[in-house]
């Protein structure tokens, strides 16, 4: 049953005209639910197929994704507005897709996050119960070709500041069983710098937490907990920035590349600051390959088997690792036998050290109540139009727990 049919069914017994949602929404908007007294009890509304016009979801109802729900199309884009406090449940094999040109406006609040989670009952939920959210845009993607195009349609372009909307104070739980092995709980393909991704938690993904295929999108205040593969994966020429990123994984922490064609442009070269990458098993914290570049500053890496791994395609001239602390069984490994990666990181780069981070590892690796805070400082991050100036190291200062109120850590 599509969403139009559901809307009609909800009002078949006679409904008064519903009031507008509490959030201000540009006109015209299709409101697919009753939002007054009929919604206060948590009425479930099934969404399926294409939302062919602008659509608003109200916090009074609970929404259920059935199959792949698409926000408009590349030829006829639309916007999905989601009110703070709204819950969206994903059925098995369901996902939400925002094509190029369409937008998602998901503006939660610290005390009323927007939650995407499994439709299974509490106690029976698990990683991979549903697919996750994919946003596609029109920012540059590596010349080798968009990785997901064969499954999701064409994306990427020339618009550096392309705007696909806002994801703020949003939680995505028990997702990550997508149509492609590199899709994550949150997948961003060719998404531009005009898009806001800030205060987002990705919890217990079956596969990747955040997957970024090209584009220029920036990621702020990102929490990834309990993922079963990489917390953050990029390739296809991502040249965005990230700051205040708490990454907890049962496998790899951060995996970066350019594409299968190491000479294609644009080359991946994100700028990441204030990352805490903590493992919960034998794994690598940062694995760099396929000619990616990286700026990595004021970060803490702990509880992984390997801290930093670079394959033979990575050029050290494309890397800038500074003001960070590493605590792993085997901190630095290069696949090139002629490269002494440890000497390069500690002696040739600025402000790095191997340090004892056992206390942080113990606190931040908790499955149900991770504490990523740290009082460590060193060096500094220079401010730009996204990165904040700070000398703090790690994703969270001891006196600024920005995860309070909107994050959660359910096991099932």
Protein Blocks (a to p, Z undefined) as FASTA:
>chain_A
ZZklmmmmmmmnopadddddfbdcddddddfbdfblmlmnopacddehjdfbdcdddfkb
ccddehjadehjfklgcdddddehiacdddehiacdddehiacdddddfklccddddfbd
ehiacehkanbjcdddfbdcdfkbpfklmmnopeddjbfkbcebjaehiadehihiafbf
kbcfbdcehiafkbccehiadehifbbfbdceehjddcehiadehiabdfbdceehiabd
cehiadddfbdfbdcdfblclkbccddddddehiacddfbdcdfbdceehiacddehiac
ehiablbdcdfkbcfklpccehiacddfblbacfblkbcfklmmmmmmghiacddfklmm
mmmmpfklccfbdfbdehjadddfkbccdfbecjbdfklcfkgojaccdfZZ
